[in-house]
Amino acid sequence: MPSGKITKIVHLSLQSSFSTDSSPQSKGYGFLKADGGGEDLYFAAKAVSGYSFDDLQVGQTVEFEEDPKTPMAKTVVLKGDVLEPPAPQSHIE
């Protein structure tokens, strides 16, 4: 499998007060760039295998399987350890 680095992560909050589904699911998408260069590849949260989408951070190295029809990764697997998330930033002055 080719490898690359995550360039962008977007978390979506799609829970509704009308939802009867109480199980939290990671929703969102990201982009990665292959080590060989080229355009960024899109991947959906459900493409992450072996880890939670919430474990991924920009700059981490992943292995992926590219969809042959579109610039999209069908499977994304984290290489290495899960990193601690950065501390929240306060914007109060």
C-alpha positions as a Markdown table, in Angstrom:
| # | Residue | x | y | z |
|---|---|---|---|---|
| 1 | Met | 0.0 | 0.0 | 0.0 |
| 2 | Pro | 1.3 | 3.5 | -0.7 |
| 3 | Ser | 1.9 | 5.9 | 2.1 |
| 4 | Gly | 1.4 | 9.6 | 2.7 |
| 5 | Lys | 0.7 | 12.3 | 5.2 |
| 6 | Ile | -2.6 | 13.8 | 6.4 |
| 7 | Thr | -2.9 | 17.4 | 5.2 |
| 8 | Lys | -6.4 | 18.3 | 6.5 |
| 9 | Ile | -9.0 | 16.9 | 8.9 |
| 10 | Val | -12.6 | 18.2 | 9.2 |
| 11 | His | -14.9 | 16.9 | 12.0 |
| 12 | Leu | -18.6 | 17.3 | 11.5 |
| 13 | Ser | -21.2 | 17.3 | 14.2 |
| 14 | Leu | -24.4 | 16.0 | 12.6 |
| 15 | Gln | -26.3 | 14.9 | 15.7 |
| 16 | Ser | -29.9 | 16.1 | 15.9 |
| 17 | Ser | -32.2 | 16.4 | 18.8 |
| 18 | Phe | -34.6 | 14.3 | 16.8 |
| 19 | Ser | -32.1 | 11.5 | 16.4 |
| 20 | Thr | -32.9 | 8.2 | 18.1 |
| 21 | Asp | -29.4 | 6.8 | 17.5 |
| 22 | Ser | -27.5 | 7.2 | 20.8 |
| 23 | Ser | -24.3 | 5.7 | 19.5 |
| 24 | Pro | -21.7 | 8.4 | 18.7 |
| 25 | Gln | -20.1 | 8.0 | 15.3 |
| 26 | Ser | -17.2 | 10.0 | 14.0 |
| 27 | Lys | -18.3 | 12.0 | 11.0 |
| 28 | Gly | -16.1 | 14.1 | 8.8 |
| 29 | Tyr | -13.5 | 13.8 | 6.1 |
| 30 | Gly | -9.9 | 14.5 | 5.4 |
| 31 | Phe | -7.3 | 14.9 | 2.8 |
| 32 | Leu | -3.9 | 13.2 | 2.4 |
| 33 | Lys | -0.9 | 13.7 | 0.1 |
| 34 | Ala | 1.0 | 10.6 | -1.2 |
| 35 | Asp | 4.7 | 10.5 | -0.4 |
| 36 | Gly | 5.3 | 10.6 | -4.2 |
| 37 | Gly | 3.5 | 13.9 | -4.6 |
| 38 | Gly | 0.5 | 14.6 | -6.8 |
| 39 | Glu | -2.8 | 16.0 | -5.8 |
| 40 | Asp | -4.4 | 15.6 | -2.4 |
| 41 | Leu | -6.7 | 12.6 | -2.0 |
| 42 | Tyr | -10.0 | 12.9 | -0.2 |
| 43 | Phe | -11.1 | 10.3 | 2.3 |
| 44 | Ala | -14.3 | 9.9 | 4.4 |
| 45 | Ala | -14.3 | 9.1 | 8.1 |
| 46 | Lys | -15.6 | 5.6 | 7.3 |
| 47 | Ala | -12.5 | 4.9 | 5.2 |
| 48 | Val | -10.3 | 4.8 | 8.4 |
| 49 | Ser | -9.5 | 1.3 | 9.3 |
| 50 | Gly | -8.0 | 0.0 | 12.6 |
| 51 | Tyr | -8.4 | 3.3 | 14.4 |
| 52 | Ser | -11.1 | 5.9 | 15.0 |
| 53 | Phe | -11.3 | 8.9 | 12.7 |
| 54 | Asp | -10.9 | 11.0 | 15.8 |
| 55 | Asp | -7.4 | 9.5 | 16.4 |
| 56 | Leu | -6.1 | 11.1 | 13.2 |
| 57 | Gln | -4.2 | 14.5 | 13.1 |
| 58 | Val | -2.6 | 16.6 | 10.4 |
| 59 | Gly | 0.9 | 15.5 | 9.7 |
| 60 | Gln | 0.5 | 11.9 | 10.7 |
| 61 | Thr | 1.7 | 9.2 | 8.3 |
| 62 | Val | -0.9 | 6.8 | 6.9 |
| 63 | Glu | -1.1 | 4.0 | 4.4 |
| 64 | Phe | -3.9 | 4.1 | 1.9 |
| 65 | Glu | -5.7 | 2.3 | -0.9 |
| 66 | Glu | -6.6 | 4.7 | -3.7 |
| 67 | Asp | -9.9 | 4.4 | -5.6 |
| 68 | Pro | -8.9 | 3.8 | -9.3 |
| 69 | Lys | -11.8 | 6.0 | -10.6 |
| 70 | Thr | -11.6 | 9.1 | -8.5 |
| 71 | Pro | -8.9 | 11.0 | -6.5 |
| 72 | Met | -10.1 | 9.4 | -3.3 |
| 73 | Ala | -8.7 | 7.0 | -0.7 |
| 74 | Lys | -11.0 | 4.0 | -0.1 |
| 75 | Thr | -9.0 | 2.8 | 2.9 |
| 76 | Val | -6.8 | 4.8 | 5.3 |
| 77 | Val | -4.6 | 3.0 | 8.0 |
| 78 | Leu | -2.6 | 5.0 | 10.5 |
| 79 | Lys | 1.1 | 4.1 | 10.7 |
| 80 | Gly | 2.7 | 4.5 | 14.1 |
| 81 | Asp | 1.1 | 5.6 | 17.4 |
| 82 | Val | -1.9 | 7.7 | 18.1 |
| 83 | Leu | -0.8 | 11.2 | 19.1 |
| 84 | Glu | -2.2 | 13.2 | 22.0 |
| 85 | Pro | -4.4 | 15.9 | 20.7 |
| 86 | Pro | -3.1 | 19.5 | 21.0 |
| 87 | Ala | -4.3 | 21.5 | 23.9 |
| 88 | Pro | -7.3 | 23.8 | 23.1 |
| 89 | Gln | -6.4 | 27.4 | 22.3 |
| 90 | Ser | -8.1 | 30.2 | 24.1 |
| 91 | His | -8.9 | 33.3 | 22.0 |
| 92 | Ile | -9.9 | 35.5 | 24.9 |
| 93 | Glu | -7.8 | 38.7 | 25.2 |
